[in-house]
Amino acid sequence: MTQKNKLLRIEDLVLHFNTLHGPVQAVDGVNFSLDFNRAVVVVGESGCGKSSLAKSILRLLPRNAGKYSGHIYLDGQDIMTLGEEEFPEYSLGIHFHGSTGCHERIESGYPGWRPSSRTGACPFRR
C-alpha cells in the first residue's frame, strides 16, 4: 500500500507548550502512518507526551500551545491546512486506556471535544 492510500499519515508533527519556565517540547517531530482497519498503540512513561500527541492529531490544543506544525493526512487530505470552518466535517476519535483498565474515548468536534459512548462502528472502515 502506498503512502497516499493510508488512513492516517503523520509527518514531522510538533507541539510545544509555552510555560513560565520556557517552552516544553511535548511532541517533537513525530512520524507514522496507519492503514485502514488497523490500530496504533502509543506506549510510554507518564508525562512523555502520549496524550499531547493524541490531542495534537485531533487539534485539541490548550491555550498555552506554542509551536504547532507538521502534516496530518487523513485519507490523503492534509487536515492541518483546513480552516476552523472546514475541519469539523472530519470526525476523528482516540481511545485512551489507562493502566487501571479504565477506558476513555474522545472525539474531535467543533468547538472542542466531547466524551462519547464506548460503542459504535468505526467510521473509517472500507
C-alpha positions as CSV (number, residue, x, y, z in Angstrom):
1,M,0.0,0.0,0.0
2,T,1.5,3.4,-1.0
3,Q,1.7,6.3,1.5
4,K,-1.1,8.0,-0.4
5,N,-3.5,5.2,0.5
6,K,-3.0,5.3,4.2
7,L,-5.9,6.2,6.5
8,L,-3.7,8.4,8.6
9,R,-0.2,9.7,7.9
10,I,1.7,12.0,10.4
11,E,4.7,13.8,9.1
12,D,7.0,15.8,11.4
13,L,4.3,16.7,13.9
14,V,5.5,19.2,16.5
15,L,3.6,20.6,19.6
16,H,5.4,22.8,22.1
17,F,3.8,24.4,25.2
18,N,4.7,27.9,26.4
19,T,5.3,27.9,30.2
20,L,6.7,30.4,32.7
21,H,10.0,28.5,32.6
22,G,10.2,28.4,28.8
23,P,8.9,26.1,26.0
24,V,8.2,22.4,26.7
25,Q,8.6,20.1,23.7
26,A,5.7,17.7,24.2
27,V,5.6,16.4,20.7
28,D,8.8,16.8,18.6
29,G,9.0,15.5,15.1
30,V,6.6,12.5,15.2
31,N,6.2,10.5,12.0
32,F,4.0,7.4,11.5
33,S,1.3,6.0,9.2
34,L,-1.8,3.9,9.8
35,D,-3.5,1.6,7.3
36,F,-7.3,1.3,7.0
37,N,-8.8,-1.2,9.5
38,R,-5.7,-1.0,11.7
39,A,-4.9,0.5,15.1
40,V,-1.9,2.2,16.5
41,V,-0.8,1.9,20.2
42,V,1.3,4.6,21.8
43,V,3.0,3.4,24.9
44,G,5.3,5.4,27.2
45,E,6.0,6.7,30.7
46,S,3.8,9.1,32.4
47,G,4.3,12.6,31.1
48,C,6.2,11.6,27.9
49,G,3.6,13.2,25.5
50,K,1.2,10.4,24.6
51,S,-1.9,12.4,25.3
52,S,-0.4,15.5,23.8
53,L,0.3,13.6,20.6
54,A,-3.3,12.3,20.5
55,K,-4.8,15.7,21.2
56,S,-2.5,17.4,18.7
57,I,-3.8,15.0,16.0
58,L,-7.3,16.0,16.9
59,R,-6.4,19.7,17.0
60,L,-7.5,19.9,20.6
61,L,-4.9,22.4,21.7
62,P,-4.7,24.1,25.1
63,R,-4.4,27.8,25.5
64,N,-0.6,27.6,26.1
65,A,0.1,25.8,22.9
66,G,3.2,27.4,21.3
67,K,4.7,25.9,18.2
68,Y,2.3,23.6,16.3
69,S,3.4,22.3,12.9
70,G,3.7,19.4,10.6
71,H,1.3,17.5,8.4
72,I,-1.6,15.3,9.4
73,Y,-3.1,13.5,6.4
74,L,-6.5,11.9,6.9
75,D,-7.4,9.7,3.9
76,G,-5.0,11.8,1.8
77,Q,-6.3,15.3,2.9
78,D,-3.8,17.4,4.9
79,I,-6.1,18.5,7.8
80,M,-3.5,20.9,9.1
81,T,-4.3,23.1,6.1
82,L,-8.1,23.2,6.9
83,G,-9.6,26.3,8.4
84,E,-11.9,26.2,11.5
85,E,-15.0,26.1,9.3
86,E,-13.7,23.1,7.2
87,F,-12.2,20.9,10.0
88,P,-15.4,20.0,11.8
89,E,-16.7,17.9,8.9
90,Y,-13.9,15.4,9.8
91,S,-14.6,13.0,12.6
92,L,-11.7,11.6,14.5
93,G,-11.6,9.6,17.7
94,I,-9.0,8.5,20.2
95,H,-9.5,5.7,22.7
96,F,-7.4,6.1,25.9
97,H,-6.8,3.0,28.0
98,G,-5.4,3.8,31.5
99,S,-3.2,1.5,33.5
100,T,-6.1,0.7,35.8
101,G,-8.1,-0.7,32.9
102,C,-10.2,2.4,32.6
103,H,-11.2,3.4,29.0
104,E,-11.9,6.8,27.8
105,R,-12.7,7.7,24.2
106,I,-12.8,11.3,23.0
107,E,-13.7,12.6,19.6
108,S,-12.9,15.7,17.8
109,G,-15.6,18.2,17.0
110,Y,-16.1,21.8,16.9
111,P,-15.6,23.8,19.1
112,G,-13.8,21.2,21.2
113,W,-14.1,17.7,22.4
114,R,-16.8,15.6,24.0
115,P,-16.8,12.3,25.7
116,S,-18.7,9.6,23.6
117,S,-20.1,6.2,24.3
118,R,-17.9,3.2,24.2
119,T,-19.9,1.6,21.5
120,G,-20.3,2.3,17.8
121,A,-18.8,1.4,14.5
122,C,-15.5,2.8,13.2
123,P,-16.3,5.5,10.6
124,F,-13.1,4.7,8.7
125,R,-13.8,1.2,7.6
126,R,-13.6,0.5,3.9
